[in-house]
Amino acid sequence: MLIYPSVRDHGVSLCEGAGYDVAVRDDSGGPPALATPNDDAVGLVDATDPRPVAIEPLTEANVGPDGLIPRFADAVREGRDCLFVVPSTEAMGTTLTQMVATILGEPACLAADDPDGRQFYNGPDRVPLSDGSYACARAPAGDLQWREVRVDQGRPRLELGVGTEVIAVLEHVDSLADAGRHAFQHAYRRADNGQFEVTAGGDVIERFPGPTAMRRGGYPPVPMPLVPEHLFPEDADHSRWAVCQPDGGSDILTANGLTAWG
């Protein structure tokens, strides 16, 4: 993952100034830096409750739900707070900070939460199907939207839509764990010759040399929605995050607003 050292180092400096010991990590298996509170540390989210902090520097490219929410969920599962650091790119720094706060703030990690059901952000993963293939759609990837629809007193069903058109229906969000091939008109698989085959009704209708060509040909993979209860522990506190930028000094933005930390 691309990291701007100056962005990461601002997060490191903030944590050190608040009474944390920081270890910078070179492996790609977790946050680029971890901060451990000393006895006199000031907590990131709650000054009286200092917890370990995962420092997550971002670039302009990954300030989005698929870049933020999985990182935040990883931190919460590990019992850490999460400090996102965005670059101060001309006038963009403040905008990027606000984007992080919008995605992680209420409704927490959701595109919308209405009485009739929730709307989910699209994640980085694909939707696997029961026959070993993966779902794809004959629609622009950016137009695919997962949403719940309440039709009775039971659990809301899950719909994949493009605008007002519904192109797939699942019984509920937990059905994503074992989605049937029948739920999607189109799917794809990698054939023995390495080509990506798009299928409909059991027949191969298109072949592409790779996933990029498949997307350009109008069949993007269907993204797995970011469903909070699938990512976070049941008792998760979704307020355990903060965001800052290098030209912001000691200021951090949390779910409770802007404050100076340290």
C-alpha positions as CSV (number, residue, x, y, z in Angstrom):
1,M,0.0,0.0,0.0
2,L,1.3,3.5,-0.9
3,I,2.1,5.5,2.2
4,Y,3.2,9.1,2.4
5,P,5.9,9.0,5.2
6,S,5.0,12.6,6.2
7,V,1.4,11.5,6.7
8,R,2.2,8.5,8.8
9,D,4.8,10.5,10.8
10,H,2.2,13.1,11.7
11,G,0.2,10.4,13.3
12,V,3.2,9.0,15.1
13,S,4.1,12.5,16.5
14,L,0.6,13.1,17.7
15,C,0.5,9.8,19.6
16,E,4.0,10.3,21.1
17,G,2.9,13.8,22.2
18,A,-0.2,12.3,23.9
19,G,2.0,9.8,25.9
20,Y,2.2,6.8,23.7
21,D,5.1,4.6,22.6
22,V,4.9,4.0,18.9
23,A,6.2,1.1,16.9
24,V,6.4,1.6,13.1
25,R,5.8,-1.6,11.2
26,D,7.2,-2.6,7.8
27,D,5.0,-5.6,7.2
28,S,1.7,-5.4,5.3
29,G,-0.3,-7.5,7.7
30,G,-1.7,-4.7,9.7
31,P,-1.6,-0.9,10.5
32,P,1.7,0.8,9.5
33,A,2.2,2.0,13.1
34,L,0.9,0.9,16.5
35,A,0.8,3.2,19.6
36,T,0.8,1.8,23.1
37,P,-0.3,4.1,26.0
38,N,2.0,4.9,28.8
39,D,0.8,5.4,32.4
40,D,0.2,9.2,31.7
41,A,-1.3,8.8,28.2
42,V,-4.3,10.9,27.1
43,G,-6.8,8.7,25.3
44,L,-7.6,9.4,21.7
45,V,-11.4,9.1,21.9
46,D,-11.9,9.4,25.6
47,A,-9.1,11.2,27.5
48,T,-9.7,9.0,30.6
49,D,-9.6,5.7,28.6
50,P,-6.4,5.4,26.7
51,R,-6.4,2.4,24.5
52,P,-3.8,1.1,22.0
53,V,-4.1,3.1,18.7
54,A,-3.8,1.8,15.2
55,I,-2.3,4.6,13.0
56,E,-3.7,4.4,9.5
57,P,-2.2,6.8,7.0
58,L,-4.3,7.3,3.9
59,T,-3.9,8.6,0.4
60,E,-6.5,10.4,-1.7
61,A,-7.2,7.0,-3.4
62,N,-8.3,5.1,-0.3
63,V,-10.4,7.8,1.5
64,G,-13.5,5.8,0.8
65,P,-15.7,3.2,2.5
66,D,-13.8,0.3,1.0
67,G,-10.5,1.7,2.3
68,L,-11.8,3.0,5.7
69,I,-14.3,0.6,7.1
70,P,-12.3,-2.7,7.0
71,R,-9.3,-0.9,8.6
72,F,-11.5,0.5,11.3
73,A,-13.2,-2.9,11.9
74,D,-9.8,-4.5,12.2
75,A,-8.8,-2.0,14.9
76,V,-12.0,-2.5,16.9
77,R,-11.7,-6.3,16.8
78,E,-8.2,-6.0,18.2
79,G,-9.4,-3.6,21.0
80,R,-7.7,-0.6,19.5
81,D,-8.7,2.9,18.7
82,C,-8.1,4.0,15.1
83,L,-6.3,7.2,14.1
84,F,-6.7,8.0,10.4
85,V,-4.3,10.5,8.9
86,V,-5.2,12.1,5.6
87,P,-2.7,14.1,3.4
88,S,-2.9,17.9,3.4
89,T,-3.0,18.2,-0.4
90,E,-3.5,21.9,-1.1
91,A,-7.2,22.6,-0.2
92,M,-8.1,18.9,-0.1
93,G,-7.0,18.0,3.4
94,T,-10.1,19.4,5.1
95,T,-12.3,17.8,2.5
96,L,-10.7,14.4,3.0
97,T,-11.1,14.7,6.8
98,Q,-14.8,15.5,6.4
99,M,-15.2,12.5,4.1
100,V,-13.7,10.1,6.7
101,A,-16.0,11.6,9.4
102,T,-19.1,11.2,7.1
103,I,-18.4,7.6,6.4
104,L,-17.6,6.6,9.9
105,G,-20.1,8.8,11.7
106,E,-23.8,8.3,12.1
107,P,-25.3,6.2,10.7
108,A,-22.1,4.4,11.6
109,C,-20.4,2.8,8.5
110,L,-23.7,2.9,6.6
111,A,-24.7,4.8,3.4
112,A,-28.1,5.3,5.0
113,D,-30.4,3.9,7.7
114,D,-34.0,4.3,7.0
115,P,-37.1,2.8,8.7
116,D,-37.6,0.5,5.7
117,G,-34.0,-0.7,5.8
118,R,-30.4,0.2,5.4
119,Q,-28.2,1.1,2.4
120,F,-24.7,-0.3,2.4
121,Y,-21.4,0.9,1.1
122,N,-19.7,-1.4,-1.4
123,G,-16.6,-3.1,-0.1
124,P,-13.4,-4.4,-1.7
125,D,-14.4,-8.0,-1.8
126,R,-16.4,-10.0,-4.4
127,V,-19.6,-12.0,-3.8
128,P,-18.8,-15.8,-4.1
129,L,-21.6,-18.0,-5.3
130,S,-22.6,-21.5,-4.4
131,D,-21.3,-23.1,-7.6
132,G,-17.8,-21.7,-7.1
133,S,-18.2,-18.7,-9.5
134,Y,-18.5,-15.0,-8.5
135,A,-21.4,-12.6,-9.2
136,C,-21.0,-9.9,-11.8
137,A,-23.4,-7.5,-13.4
138,R,-24.2,-5.9,-16.7
139,A,-24.0,-2.4,-15.2
140,P,-21.4,0.2,-14.3
141,A,-19.7,-0.8,-11.1
142,G,-20.2,2.6,-9.5
143,D,-24.0,2.3,-10.0
144,L,-24.4,-0.9,-8.1
145,Q,-26.2,-0.3,-4.7
146,W,-27.0,-2.8,-2.0
147,R,-30.0,-2.0,0.1
148,E,-32.5,-3.6,2.5
149,V,-36.2,-3.6,1.8
150,R,-38.7,-4.3,4.5
151,V,-41.8,-6.1,3.1
152,D,-43.4,-7.5,6.3
153,Q,-42.6,-7.9,10.0
154,G,-39.7,-10.2,9.3
155,R,-36.1,-9.4,8.4
156,P,-35.6,-7.1,5.5
157,R,-34.7,-8.7,2.3
158,L,-31.5,-7.6,0.5
159,E,-31.6,-6.2,-3.0
160,L,-28.9,-5.2,-5.4
161,G,-30.1,-2.4,-7.6
162,V,-29.0,-0.1,-10.4
163,G,-31.1,3.1,-9.9
164,T,-34.7,1.9,-9.5
165,E,-34.0,-1.5,-11.3
166,V,-33.5,-4.5,-9.0
167,I,-31.0,-7.0,-10.5
168,A,-30.6,-9.4,-7.6
169,V,-32.6,-10.4,-4.4
170,L,-31.4,-12.3,-1.4
171,E,-33.4,-13.4,1.6
172,H,-31.4,-11.2,4.0
173,V,-27.9,-9.9,4.6
174,D,-26.8,-13.3,6.1
175,S,-27.6,-14.9,2.8
176,L,-24.4,-13.4,1.4
177,A,-22.5,-16.2,3.2
178,D,-24.0,-18.7,0.9
179,A,-25.5,-16.9,-2.1
180,G,-27.1,-19.2,-4.7
181,R,-26.1,-18.9,-8.3
182,H,-29.8,-18.5,-9.2
183,A,-29.9,-15.1,-7.4
184,F,-27.8,-13.4,-10.1
185,Q,-28.3,-13.2,-13.8
186,H,-24.6,-13.0,-14.5
187,A,-21.6,-14.7,-13.0
188,Y,-17.9,-15.3,-13.9
189,R,-15.3,-17.9,-13.3
190,R,-11.7,-18.5,-14.3
191,A,-11.4,-21.3,-16.8
192,D,-8.6,-23.8,-17.0
193,N,-7.0,-21.8,-19.8
194,G,-6.8,-18.7,-17.6
195,Q,-9.6,-16.8,-19.4
196,F,-12.5,-15.2,-17.4
197,E,-15.8,-16.6,-18.6
198,V,-19.0,-14.7,-18.0
199,T,-22.1,-17.0,-17.8
200,A,-25.8,-16.5,-18.0
201,G,-28.4,-19.2,-17.6
202,G,-25.6,-21.8,-17.5
203,D,-24.1,-20.7,-20.8
204,V,-20.8,-18.9,-21.4
205,I,-21.7,-15.6,-23.1
206,E,-18.4,-13.7,-23.0
207,R,-14.7,-14.5,-22.5
208,F,-12.1,-12.0,-21.4
209,P,-8.3,-12.4,-20.9
210,G,-8.4,-10.9,-17.4
211,P,-10.5,-9.0,-14.8
212,T,-9.6,-5.6,-16.2
213,A,-10.8,-6.5,-19.6
214,M,-13.9,-8.0,-18.1
215,R,-14.7,-4.7,-16.3
216,R,-14.0,-2.7,-19.5
217,G,-16.3,-5.0,-21.4
218,G,-19.2,-4.1,-19.1
219,Y,-19.2,-6.9,-16.6
220,P,-17.7,-5.7,-13.3
221,P,-17.7,-8.1,-10.3
222,V,-20.5,-7.4,-7.8
223,P,-18.9,-6.0,-4.7
224,M,-19.6,-7.5,-1.3
225,P,-21.6,-4.9,0.8
226,L,-20.0,-3.7,4.0
227,V,-22.5,-5.0,6.5
228,P,-21.5,-3.7,10.0
229,E,-22.6,-6.8,11.9
230,H,-20.5,-8.9,9.6
231,L,-17.4,-6.8,10.3
232,F,-17.6,-5.6,13.9
233,P,-18.1,-7.5,17.2
234,E,-21.6,-7.5,18.5
235,D,-20.9,-5.0,21.3
236,A,-18.6,-2.8,19.2
237,D,-18.3,0.9,20.0
238,H,-18.4,2.6,16.5
239,S,-17.1,5.9,18.0
240,R,-13.5,4.7,18.6
241,W,-12.0,6.6,15.7
242,A,-10.4,10.0,15.0
243,V,-9.0,11.7,11.9
244,C,-6.3,14.3,11.5
245,Q,-4.1,16.0,8.8
246,P,-0.4,17.1,8.9
247,D,-1.2,20.8,8.7
248,G,-3.8,20.6,11.4
249,G,-1.3,20.7,14.3
250,S,-2.6,18.8,17.3
251,D,-6.3,18.9,16.2
252,I,-8.2,15.7,15.7
253,L,-11.8,15.2,14.5
254,T,-13.7,12.6,16.4
255,A,-17.4,11.6,16.5
256,N,-17.8,14.3,19.2
257,G,-16.2,17.1,17.1
258,L,-12.9,18.8,16.6
259,T,-10.5,19.0,19.6
260,A,-6.8,19.4,20.4
261,W,-5.2,16.1,21.5
262,G,-2.3,15.8,23.9
